[in-house]
Amino acid sequence: MNLHHLSVFRDSSAEKMRKHSVFSTPRFFLDVYCLRPGQAQTPHAHPDADKVYIGLEGSPRVEVDGEETALPPGAAVHCPAASRHGVHNPGPGDARVLVFMTPNPGKP
């Protein structure tokens, strides 16, 4: 069994948002994004992949097709395939976001 505790994925980087891979297969990935105040994932789209952002810590915000919302701990946002989406951390503290995407466009 491949067991991971999400609490250990918390390292951040002063330069840019940090992505920690928890699981990755050709069918999906599960990452923890760590964002310091002011850091962001540039809005983008995946034509054939759905994504879900789940708040773990802090006060991140998610944008989907131009609509923005808060992502407090325990909240989830679905980004359908082809939607333009991204996440950012306006602060004041660090933020952590669980990210699930299927299929995994980074794997053949």
LODO-636889 format. One line per field, with one value per residue (C-alpha): residue in three letters; x negated, y negated, z; residue number from 1. Coordinates in steps of 0.05 Angstrom, whole numbers. Layout:
residues N
aa = [ALA,...]
c1 = [X,...]
c2 = [Y,...]
c3 = [Z,...]
i = [NUM,...]
end
This chain:
residues 108
aa = [MET,ASN,LEU,HIS,HIS,LEU,SER,VAL,PHE,ARG,ASP,SER,SER,ALA,GLU,LYS,MET,ARG,LYS,HIS,SER,VAL,PHE,SER,THR,PRO,ARG,PHE,PHE,LEU,ASP,VAL,TYR,CYS,LEU,ARG,PRO,GLY,GLN,ALA,GLN,THR,PRO,HIS,ALA,HIS,PRO,ASP,ALA,ASP,LYS,VAL,TYR,ILE,GLY,LEU,GLU,GLY,SER,PRO,ARG,VAL,GLU,VAL,ASP,GLY,GLU,GLU,THR,ALA,LEU,PRO,PRO,GLY,ALA,ALA,VAL,HIS,CYS,PRO,ALA,ALA,SER,ARG,HIS,GLY,VAL,HIS,ASN,PRO,GLY,PRO,GLY,ASP,ALA,ARG,VAL,LEU,VAL,PHE,MET,THR,PRO,ASN,PRO,GLY,LYS,PRO]
c1 = [0,-26,-7,-25,-8,11,-16,-88,-80,-91,-158,-152,-199,-213,-219,-153,-95,-120,-86,-94,-73,-35,-13,-20,2,22,94,88,44,51,7,0,-14,-49,-41,-73,-36,-35,-50,-4,7,18,88,87,131,127,171,182,171,214,180,203,172,183,163,117,89,89,132,119,165,185,205,246,266,258,298,258,274,241,216,217,194,241,272,266,273,282,249,281,238,222,238,187,165,111,98,64,49,64,39,28,-1,-24,28,31,78,92,97,127,128,151,127,56,33,-40,-40,-34]
c2 = [0,-69,-115,-188,-239,-306,-343,-330,-366,-437,-461,-527,-567,-642,-643,-611,-566,-496,-433,-368,-305,-257,-207,-206,-155,-161,-167,-222,-262,-287,-345,-393,-464,-509,-583,-640,-707,-738,-672,-645,-592,-628,-615,-562,-508,-433,-412,-341,-342,-360,-390,-398,-447,-432,-482,-454,-516,-591,-636,-618,-641,-602,-630,-590,-622,-692,-678,-681,-652,-639,-568,-560,-494,-438,-474,-444,-475,-435,-461,-425,-406,-466,-517,-571,-563,-581,-592,-648,-667,-740,-726,-745,-676,-616,-571,-498,-469,-396,-388,-328,-322,-268,-246,-266,-306,-301,-225,-186]
c3 = [0,-19,40,46,100,68,129,108,40,63,36,-1,-44,-42,-119,-140,-121,-102,-127,-88,-124,-77,-130,-206,-258,-331,-307,-254,-208,-137,-116,-58,-80,-29,-42,-3,-2,-71,-108,-162,-214,-280,-306,-361,-391,-405,-464,-441,-365,-305,-244,-171,-121,-47,6,60,95,89,46,-27,-83,-145,-213,-262,-329,-300,-236,-172,-104,-36,-23,53,86,67,7,-63,-133,-197,-261,-320,-380,-425,-370,-356,-284,-234,-160,-122,-51,-32,39,92,109,69,34,16,-36,-54,-130,-166,-242,-289,-339,-326,-386,-364,-372,-438]
i = [1,2,3,4,5,6,7,8,9,10,11,12,13,14,15,16,17,18,19,20,21,22,23,24,25,26,27,28,29,30,31,32,33,34,35,36,37,38,39,40,41,42,43,44,45,46,47,48,49,50,51,52,53,54,55,56,57,58,59,60,61,62,63,64,65,66,67,68,69,70,71,72,73,74,75,76,77,78,79,80,81,82,83,84,85,86,87,88,89,90,91,92,93,94,95,96,97,98,99,100,101,102,103,104,105,106,107,108]
end
